[in-house]
């Protein structure tokens, strides 16, 4: 019998035990790729609603754009004011 196959060297055995399986590495790489692509598609699509602004944007009149009062609703109020 070949004894060198049964007894593993110290550094090589420790390194093999610390490295995750290739399937796990592939899965994590694929998962990261899916998140990057989905972020890029979302950034390219822009906001989901007209007039929607991020928290860091500001208007010319000094309002931060986060009020969302009844003035933003346009003609949806009804005619009985």
N, CA, C and O of each residue as an XYZ file, in Angstrom:
324
protein
N       0.828     -1.186      0.000
C       0.000      0.000      0.000
C       0.869      1.245      0.000
O       2.014      1.252      0.454
N       0.282      2.264     -0.517
C       0.995      3.526     -0.565
C       0.624      4.329      0.672
O      -0.511      4.791      0.787
N       1.552      4.502      1.591
C       1.276      5.178      2.843
C       1.191      6.691      2.674
O       0.615      7.367      3.527
N       1.742      7.233      1.612
C       1.712      8.681      1.427
C       0.304      9.184      1.141
O       0.006     10.350      1.397
N      -0.563      8.330      0.617
C      -1.945      8.739      0.369
C      -2.770      8.738      1.652
O      -3.714      9.518      1.774
N      -2.438      7.894      2.589
C      -3.210      7.786      3.813
C      -2.826      8.857      4.820
O      -3.679      9.321      5.577
N      -1.590      9.249      4.844
C      -1.125     10.264      5.783
C      -0.992     11.578      5.021
O      -0.219     11.682      4.069
N      -1.744     12.558      5.445
C      -1.677     13.832      4.742
C      -0.700     14.759      5.460
O      -0.531     14.699      6.678
N      -0.077     15.598      4.681
C       0.901     16.517      5.256
C       0.181     17.582      6.072
O      -0.998     17.849      5.837
N       0.868     18.187      7.017
C       0.265     19.135      7.950
C      -0.300     20.376      7.287
O      -1.468     20.697      7.507
N       0.475     21.082      6.488
C       0.040     22.348      5.899
C      -1.040     22.132      4.845
O      -2.001     22.899      4.775
N      -0.892     21.107      4.037
C      -1.889     20.836      2.988
C      -3.227     20.417      3.565
O      -4.268     20.817      3.043
N      -3.232     19.628      4.622
C      -4.482     19.178      5.240
C      -5.203     20.332      5.916
O      -6.427     20.436      5.833
N      -4.452     21.198      6.584
C      -5.071     22.345      7.246
C      -5.666     23.289      6.208
O      -6.766     23.808      6.399
N      -4.953     23.514      5.119
C      -5.437     24.400      4.067
C      -6.697     23.837      3.422
O      -7.633     24.583      3.131
N      -6.726     22.538      3.200
C      -7.904     21.905      2.600
C      -9.120     21.995      3.514
O     -10.246     22.113      3.030
N      -8.911     21.943      4.813
C     -10.026     22.026      5.750
C     -10.570     23.446      5.866
O     -11.758     23.626      6.137
N      -9.726     24.458      5.666
C     -10.155     25.843      5.804
C     -10.849     26.395      4.566
O     -11.661     27.313      4.675
N     -10.548     25.860      3.409
C     -11.129     26.351      2.161
C     -12.547     25.788      2.021
O     -12.743     24.578      2.134
N     -13.540     26.659      1.775
C     -14.908     26.159      1.606
C     -15.041     25.347      0.314
O     -14.222     25.484     -0.594
N     -16.049     24.521      0.235
C     -16.230     23.708     -0.982
C     -16.461     24.584     -2.214
O     -17.001     25.684     -2.093
N     -16.068     24.122     -3.370
C     -16.235     24.923     -4.597
C     -17.701     25.248     -4.895
O     -17.994     26.309     -5.445
N     -18.616     24.357     -4.541
C     -20.034     24.625     -4.789
C     -20.513     25.819     -3.963
O     -21.312     26.621     -4.448
N     -20.044     25.946     -2.745
C     -20.417     27.081     -1.903
C     -19.838     28.377     -2.469
O     -20.518     29.403     -2.485
N     -18.615     28.338     -2.923
C     -17.998     29.523     -3.532
C     -18.760     29.946     -4.790
O     -18.988     31.135     -5.013
N     -19.146     28.979     -5.597
C     -19.923     29.283     -6.802
C     -21.278     29.874     -6.475
O     -21.725     30.813     -7.132
N     -21.939     29.323     -5.453
C     -23.238     29.833     -5.047
C     -23.128     31.272     -4.551
O     -23.947     32.115     -4.918
N     -22.139     31.559     -3.732
C     -21.965     32.918     -3.213
C     -21.625     33.901     -4.328
O     -22.081     35.044     -4.309
N     -20.837     33.468     -5.287
C     -20.512     34.315     -6.427
C     -21.764     34.605     -7.253
O     -21.983     35.742     -7.670
N     -22.576     33.592     -7.489
C     -23.819     33.770     -8.230
C     -24.786     34.679     -7.480
O     -25.452     35.514     -8.092
N     -24.866     34.525     -6.174
C     -25.731     35.364     -5.358
C     -25.297     36.832     -5.425
O     -26.136     37.722     -5.560
N     -24.009     37.078     -5.331
C     -23.503     38.445     -5.437
C     -23.779     39.031     -6.821
O     -24.116     40.209     -6.939
N     -23.640     38.226     -7.852
C     -23.907     38.683     -9.212
C     -25.376     39.058     -9.387
O     -25.685     40.062    -10.030
N     -26.274     38.271     -8.828
C     -27.709     38.568     -8.919
C     -28.022     39.884     -8.221
O     -28.794     40.685     -8.748
N     -27.443     40.126     -7.048
C     -27.683     41.379     -6.342
C     -27.131     42.575     -7.110
O     -27.774     43.624     -7.161
N     -25.958     42.436     -7.704
C     -25.368     43.537     -8.467
C     -26.227     43.864     -9.683
O     -26.466     45.035     -9.976
N     -26.689     42.846    -10.387
C     -27.520     43.073    -11.576
C     -28.858     43.691    -11.175
O     -29.337     44.603    -11.848
N     -29.464     43.214    -10.099
C     -30.752     43.770     -9.687
C     -30.608     45.221     -9.234
O     -31.494     46.037     -9.486
N     -29.507     45.547     -8.570
C     -29.268     46.943     -8.175
C     -29.095     47.827     -9.403
O     -29.624     48.938     -9.447
N     -28.365     47.346    -10.393
C     -28.138     48.127    -11.604
C     -29.447     48.353    -12.359
O     -29.682     49.445    -12.875
N     -30.293     47.336    -12.426
C     -31.584     47.489    -13.106
C     -32.463     48.479    -12.346
O     -33.132     49.308    -12.963
N     -32.470     48.405    -11.026
C     -33.258     49.337    -10.232
C     -32.764     50.762    -10.353
O     -33.564     51.696    -10.398
N     -31.462     50.937    -10.405
C     -30.906     52.284    -10.560
C     -31.215     52.853    -11.943
O     -31.443     54.054    -12.089
N     -31.221     51.984    -12.959
C     -31.524     52.442    -14.308
C     -33.008     52.761    -14.462
O     -33.367     53.649    -15.235
N     -33.875     52.053    -13.741
C     -35.313     52.275    -13.853
C     -35.721     53.585    -13.195
O     -36.687     54.214    -13.627
N     -35.008     54.004    -12.167
C     -35.314     55.256    -11.506
C     -36.391     55.093    -10.458
O     -36.702     53.976    -10.045
N     -36.968     56.214    -10.022
C     -37.978     56.160     -8.977
C     -39.244     55.445     -9.453
O     -39.537     55.413    -10.649
N     -39.984     54.879     -8.513
C     -41.162     54.103     -8.873
C     -42.402     54.958     -9.045
O     -43.409     54.475     -9.563
N     -42.359     56.211     -8.626
C     -43.520     57.088     -8.740
C     -43.071     58.463     -9.229
O     -41.977     58.914     -8.889
N     -43.906     59.130    -10.021
C     -43.550     60.478    -10.462
C     -43.441     61.431     -9.273
O     -44.286     61.399     -8.378
N     -42.440     62.251     -9.256
C     -42.258     63.217     -8.182
C     -41.603     62.638     -6.949
O     -41.429     63.346     -5.958
N     -41.242     61.389     -6.983
C     -40.601     60.761     -5.816
C     -39.122     61.125     -5.822
O     -38.435     60.962     -6.830
N     -38.642     61.618     -4.690
C     -37.249     62.038     -4.586
C     -36.585     61.310     -3.437
O     -37.247     60.866     -2.499
N     -35.293     61.193     -3.518
C     -34.535     60.595     -2.430
C     -34.499     61.530     -1.236
O     -34.950     62.673     -1.322
N     -33.969     61.054     -0.132
C     -33.943     61.855      1.085
C     -32.920     62.981      1.017
O     -33.031     63.945      1.775
N     -31.934     62.892      0.140
C     -30.889     63.902      0.092
C     -31.132     65.005     -0.912
O     -30.306     65.910     -1.022
N     -32.237     64.972     -1.656
C     -32.480     65.998     -2.658
C     -33.169     67.190     -2.041
O     -33.873     67.056     -1.041
N     -32.972     68.357     -2.628
C     -33.654     69.557     -2.150
C     -34.193     70.314     -3.343
O     -33.652     70.233     -4.446
N     -35.264     71.050     -3.108
C     -35.881     71.854     -4.158
C     -35.306     73.264     -4.126
O     -34.548     73.625     -3.226
N     -35.689     74.061     -5.138
C     -35.207     75.439     -5.200
C     -35.849     76.307     -4.124
O     -35.217     77.256     -3.658
N     -37.090     76.013     -3.713
C     -37.765     76.840     -2.724
C     -37.381     76.485     -1.294
O     -37.957     77.037     -0.356
N     -36.434     75.591     -1.101
C     -35.949     75.251      0.223
C     -36.625     74.053      0.843
O     -36.161     73.562      1.872
N     -37.690     73.569      0.266
C     -38.380     72.389      0.792
C     -37.572     71.151      0.445
O     -37.015     71.058     -0.649
N     -37.504     70.210      1.359
C     -36.713     69.009      1.105
C     -37.446     68.001      0.242
O     -36.856     66.986     -0.131
N     -38.702     68.235     -0.090
C     -39.428     67.341     -0.974
C     -40.084     66.183     -0.258
O     -40.638     65.304     -0.918
N     -40.048     66.143      1.047
C     -40.606     65.007      1.759
C     -41.959     65.260      2.370
O     -42.450     64.408      3.112
N     -42.595     66.395      2.097
C     -43.852     66.746      2.732
C     -45.000     65.851      2.325
O     -45.651     65.246      3.176
N     -45.251     65.761      1.049
C     -46.322     64.903      0.557
C     -47.698     65.394      0.951
O     -48.574     64.577      1.235
N     -47.922     66.701      0.980
C     -49.212     67.249      1.369
C     -50.248     67.093      0.281
O     -50.029     66.393     -0.707
N     -51.404     67.766      0.473
C     -52.494     67.630     -0.479
C     -52.225     68.365     -1.773
O     -52.905     68.112     -2.767
N     -51.249     69.275     -1.798
C     -50.934     69.985     -3.031
C     -50.344     69.061     -4.085
O     -50.416     69.361     -5.276
N     -49.765     67.946     -3.668
C     -49.147     67.016     -4.603
C     -50.162     66.137     -5.317
O     -49.794     65.419     -6.247
N     -51.416     66.170     -4.917
C     -52.390     65.224     -5.443
C     -53.056     65.688     -6.720
O     -53.792     64.915     -7.332
N     -52.830     66.913     -7.144
C     -53.363     67.385     -8.418
C     -54.872     67.455     -8.426
O     -55.461     68.019     -7.503
N     -55.531     66.890     -9.456
C     -56.980     66.943     -9.616
C     -57.708     65.797     -8.928
O     -58.881     65.570     -9.226
N     -57.093     65.094     -8.054
C     -57.724     63.933     -7.432
C     -58.533     64.304     -6.188
O     -59.051     63.411     -5.517
N     -58.659     65.590     -5.859
C     -59.331     66.015     -4.634
C     -60.835     65.832     -4.698
O     -61.456     65.510     -3.685
N     -61.419     66.022     -5.831
C     -62.874     66.101     -5.918
C     -63.271     67.552     -6.059
O     -62.451     68.432     -5.796
N     -64.488     67.836     -6.461
C     -64.856     69.201     -6.775
C     -65.647     69.906     -5.698
O     -66.176     70.979     -5.984
N     -65.774     69.406     -4.497
C     -66.636     70.016     -3.496
C     -65.853     70.686     -2.375
O     -66.101     70.385     -1.208
N     -64.924     71.576     -2.680
C     -64.194     72.298     -1.623
C     -64.988     73.488     -1.230
O     -64.571     74.248     -0.356
